[in-house]
């Protein structure tokens, strides 16, 4: 996945300014594809140059006014091609797992506390995802294919957080107390 495709997706959902996009990334898309504000603004410029998006005309041109962007047919075509394409899964890179492997060589000082901290973080994220599911995706709101697809993305996040909560709980139990 790439940032341009994430931005095209967000703009197809709702034309937005750069600031609105960064807020949406912080609240939703950022759960599975993160980007800094600078990266988003830089990519908006590239997408506009490529003819994939355009700034909507302002009702009254004012210097320094924020631009709101929409996706052009070329951008929709790019996203359609990307969706239909293939991409192999990326290898897992988890610093926590590497830290555990290193602890096998140098000792576990501080490791249990770090595992407990990660457990709390994953539990908090799981709780947030479950709240979003209850609020935004009751069974009655999963009737359309777009709603089912959005819910499936959220369910993927829920399942990943459940995995980490279960795995970290098990790891802490297996390691016991210091």
N, C-alpha and C positions, 0 to 999 in steps of 0.2 A: 504494500500500500504506500501511497505517497501523499505528501501534503497537498499537491495540486488537486488530487482526486477528492481528498477530504474537504477542501474548500469548495470545489464544484458541487459536491453533494450538499453541503450546508447552504450554498447560494440557491440551489434548485429547491431546497425545502422552503427558503424564504430569502428574497433579496435583502442584503444587509450591508452596512458600512463595515469598515475594517474594525472599528471599535466593537460593534455588535458581534462580529465574528469572533473576536478574541474572547468576549464574554461567553459566547455559546461554546467555544472550545473549553473554556474553564468549567462550564456546567455540564456538558453532555459529551460532545465528540472527544474531548480531552480524556475521558475515561478510558478510551481505547486507542486514541491517536493524539499525542500531545504535540504542542507547538508553542513557541514563544510568540509574543506580540510582534517582534521584529521579523520573525520568519513568516508570519501570516501577511504582514504588510509587504514584504519583499515578494512573496509569491503572488499577491494580488497584482502587483506591477507586471510580473512575468506573464500571468494569465491574460492581462489586458493587452500586452504587447503581442501575444500569440493569437489574439482575436477570439479567445475563449470566453471572455467576460467583457462587460462594458460598464462604465459608470453611468447611472441614470441621470438624465438632465435634471438640474436643480430648478425648482419653480422660479426662484429669484437667485441669480448667480451672486454669491458673496465670497470674497476671498477668505480662505481658511475654512470654508464650510466642508463638513465631512461628506465624502462621496458614498453613495449607496450603489452597490454593484448587482448586476443580474447576469445570468448565464446566457450566452449566445448559442445559436445552433451548433457552431463548431465545438463549443465546450460540452454541450450535451452529447455530441457524437463522440468526442474524446472519452467522456465518462462511460458511454455505452460500450465502446470498444474495450475499455479497461475492465468493466464488469464482466464481459464475456471472455476475457483472457484467462490465462492460468498463471499461478504463482505457487512455487513450492513453499512448504512451511519453513520458517527460519529456525535454526538451532536455538535452544533455550540458553539465554545468558542471564544467570541469576547470581549476583554477587554474594547473596546469603549462602547459597549452596557451595560456592567456592570458599567462603569463609569457614564453613563447616569442614570442608575437606582439608583446609589448612590447619584447623584446630586439631585434627587427627595427628598432625606432625608437631605442633608447638604448644598444645594444651588448650583447654577450653575456658580459660579465664575470660569472663565477660560474655561468653557465648549464650548462656541460658538467658541472661537479661536481654540480649539482642533478639533471641527467638521469642521471648515473651512480648517484647516491644512490637515485633512484626505481627505476632498473633493479634495484639490489640488493634493495630492498624488495619489488618485484613478483616477483623470482626467489625470494626467501624465502617469500612467500605461495604461489606456485605449488608449491614443494617441499612446503609444509605440506599443501596441498590434495591433492597426489598421494599423500602418506603416508596421509591420511585415506581416500582412495579405496582404496588397497591394504589398509588395516586394516579398514575398515568395509563395503566394497562389492565383495568378490570376486564373480565372475560367479554363483556359487552363491547369493549372498545378494540377488540382484536378481530373484527369482522372483515376488514379489507386486507389485501395482500401487503400494502405498505405498512399497516399497523402490525401485522404478524411478523414482518421482517424486522421492524424496529424492536418489537418485543423479543424476538430471537437474539438480537444483538445484546439486549439487556440480560437475557437468560444466560448467554455465554459468560458475561461478567459475573453474574450470580454464581454460576457453577465454578468458575475459576476461584472466586473468593471462598466458596465452600471448600474447595480442594485445599487451599492454603490454610484455612482455619483447622480443618481436620488433620492435615499433615503436620502443622506446627504443634497442635495439641498432642499428637502422637509422638513427635520428636521430643518435646519437653518431658513427656511421661517416660519415654525410653531412656532419656539421659538422667532422669531423677534429679535430686537436689545436689548442690555442690557440697 
